[in-house]
Amino acid sequence: MYTPPERTVEQVLTEMAEIQKDVLALQELINETNMQQTVEWEGERISLIRAIETAKMLRSRVHLYKQLGDTKPREYYGGNVVMETIALFNPSEYKQAAEMLARQVEVLSSRIDKVNYTVEIDVSLASKYLEV
Protein backbone atom coordinates (compact mmCIF):
# COMPACT_ATOMS: atom_id res chain seq x y z
CA MET A 1 0.00 0.00 0.00
CA TYR A 2 1.43 3.35 -1.05
CA THR A 3 1.65 6.15 1.53
CA PRO A 4 2.23 9.52 -0.12
CA PRO A 5 4.83 11.79 1.51
CA GLU A 6 3.63 14.61 3.71
CA ARG A 7 5.14 17.25 1.43
CA THR A 8 5.29 17.48 -2.34
CA VAL A 9 8.44 18.13 -4.33
CA GLU A 10 7.13 21.61 -5.09
CA GLN A 11 6.70 22.34 -1.38
CA VAL A 12 10.23 21.17 -0.62
CA LEU A 13 11.64 23.29 -3.45
CA THR A 14 9.70 26.32 -2.21
CA GLU A 15 11.04 25.78 1.31
CA MET A 16 14.59 25.41 -0.05
CA ALA A 17 14.26 28.67 -1.99
CA GLU A 18 13.08 30.45 1.17
CA ILE A 19 15.97 29.02 3.19
CA GLN A 20 18.47 30.06 0.50
CA LYS A 21 17.01 33.56 0.57
CA ASP A 22 17.41 33.67 4.36
CA VAL A 23 21.00 32.37 4.15
CA LEU A 24 21.85 35.13 1.67
CA ALA A 25 20.27 37.72 3.97
CA LEU A 26 22.29 36.34 6.90
CA GLN A 27 25.53 36.41 4.87
CA GLU A 28 24.81 39.98 3.87
CA LEU A 29 24.17 40.94 7.50
CA ILE A 30 27.43 39.30 8.60
CA ASN A 31 29.37 41.01 5.80
CA GLU A 32 27.87 44.42 6.64
CA THR A 33 28.81 43.93 10.29
CA ASN A 34 32.31 42.79 9.32
CA MET A 35 32.73 45.95 7.24
CA GLN A 36 31.77 48.12 10.23
CA GLN A 37 34.00 46.38 12.78
CA THR A 38 37.73 47.06 12.69
CA VAL A 39 40.98 45.66 14.02
CA GLU A 40 44.43 47.19 14.40
CA TRP A 41 46.89 45.82 11.83
CA GLU A 42 50.23 47.19 10.74
CA GLY A 43 49.62 50.59 12.29
CA GLU A 44 46.13 51.19 10.92
CA ARG A 45 42.52 50.23 11.51
CA ILE A 46 41.21 47.81 8.89
CA SER A 47 37.75 46.34 8.48
CA LEU A 48 37.17 42.91 9.93
CA ILE A 49 36.38 41.53 6.48
CA ARG A 50 39.73 42.85 5.20
CA ALA A 51 41.46 41.34 8.22
CA ILE A 52 39.84 37.95 7.56
CA GLU A 53 40.90 38.00 3.91
CA THR A 54 44.39 39.18 4.86
CA ALA A 55 44.73 36.27 7.30
CA LYS A 56 43.67 33.83 4.56
CA MET A 57 46.25 35.24 2.15
CA LEU A 58 48.99 35.19 4.77
CA ARG A 59 48.19 31.56 5.64
CA SER A 60 48.61 30.69 1.97
CA ARG A 61 51.96 32.43 1.94
CA VAL A 62 53.00 30.56 5.12
CA HIS A 63 52.13 27.29 3.39
CA LEU A 64 54.22 28.24 0.35
CA TYR A 65 57.16 29.35 2.51
CA LYS A 66 57.02 26.06 4.42
CA GLN A 67 57.15 24.13 1.16
CA LEU A 68 60.13 26.18 0.02
CA GLY A 69 61.74 25.72 3.41
CA ASP A 70 61.40 21.93 3.11
CA THR A 71 63.29 21.93 -0.17
CA LYS A 72 66.64 20.21 -0.02
CA PRO A 73 69.50 22.50 -1.13
CA ARG A 74 70.95 19.68 -3.22
CA GLU A 75 69.52 16.28 -4.19
CA TYR A 76 70.84 13.41 -6.22
CA TYR A 77 68.74 10.85 -8.05
CA GLY A 78 70.25 7.55 -9.15
CA GLY A 79 69.31 4.94 -11.68
CA ASN A 80 70.43 4.61 -15.25
CA VAL A 81 70.99 8.34 -15.34
CA VAL A 82 72.31 10.33 -12.42
CA MET A 83 70.45 13.57 -11.95
CA GLU A 84 71.08 16.38 -9.51
CA THR A 85 68.76 19.19 -8.47
CA ILE A 86 70.05 22.33 -6.82
CA ALA A 87 67.80 24.87 -5.10
CA LEU A 88 68.31 28.36 -6.51
CA PHE A 89 67.32 29.87 -3.17
CA ASN A 90 68.16 29.36 0.48
CA PRO A 91 65.53 26.99 1.96
CA SER A 92 66.42 27.86 5.56
CA GLU A 93 65.56 31.53 4.91
CA TYR A 94 62.08 30.50 3.79
CA LYS A 95 61.70 28.19 6.77
CA GLN A 96 62.47 31.09 9.11
CA ALA A 97 60.19 33.42 7.13
CA ALA A 98 57.37 30.86 7.43
CA GLU A 99 57.79 30.71 11.21
CA MET A 100 57.83 34.49 11.56
CA LEU A 101 54.85 34.96 9.24
CA ALA A 102 52.91 32.20 11.05
CA ARG A 103 53.33 34.14 14.31
CA GLN A 104 52.04 37.31 12.63
CA VAL A 105 49.01 35.43 11.30
CA GLU A 106 48.29 34.15 14.81
CA VAL A 107 48.35 37.72 16.13
CA LEU A 108 45.93 38.84 13.41
CA SER A 109 43.69 35.83 13.99
CA SER A 110 43.52 36.52 17.71
CA ARG A 111 42.52 40.13 17.01
CA ILE A 112 39.82 38.91 14.63
CA ASP A 113 38.58 36.42 17.24
CA LYS A 114 38.50 39.13 19.91
CA VAL A 115 36.16 41.23 17.77
CA ASN A 116 34.06 38.21 16.72
CA TYR A 117 33.49 37.22 20.35
CA THR A 118 32.30 40.68 21.35
CA VAL A 119 30.06 41.62 18.42
CA GLU A 120 26.39 40.71 18.53
CA ILE A 121 24.14 40.69 15.51
CA ASP A 122 20.38 40.89 15.72
CA VAL A 123 19.14 38.22 13.31
CA SER A 124 15.38 38.71 13.17
CA LEU A 125 14.83 35.82 10.79
CA ALA A 126 16.43 33.37 13.25
CA SER A 127 13.12 32.87 15.06
CA LYS A 128 11.83 30.96 12.03
CA TYR A 129 14.49 28.28 12.64
CA LEU A 130 14.65 28.16 16.43
CA GLU A 131 12.36 25.93 18.40
CA VAL A 132 10.42 27.75 21.09
WOURSUL-V29461 format. One line per field, one symbol per residue. ss: DSSP state (2 for helix, 1 for strand, 0 for the rest). phi: phi as a letter, one per 20 degrees, with the letter a starting at -180 (. if undefined). A space follows every 10 residues. Layout:
# WOURSUL-V29461
ss=???
phi=???
This chain:
# WOURSUL-V29461
ss=0000000022 2222222222 2222222222 2222220111 1001111222 2222222222 2222222220 0001111000 0011110000 2222222222 2222222222 2222222200 0002222200 00
phi=.edfffcegf ffffffffff ffffffffff fffffeecce blnbecffff ffffffffff fgfffffffe ffgbcdcdpf ceccdcfebe gfffffffff ffffffffff fffgfgfded dedfffffde fd
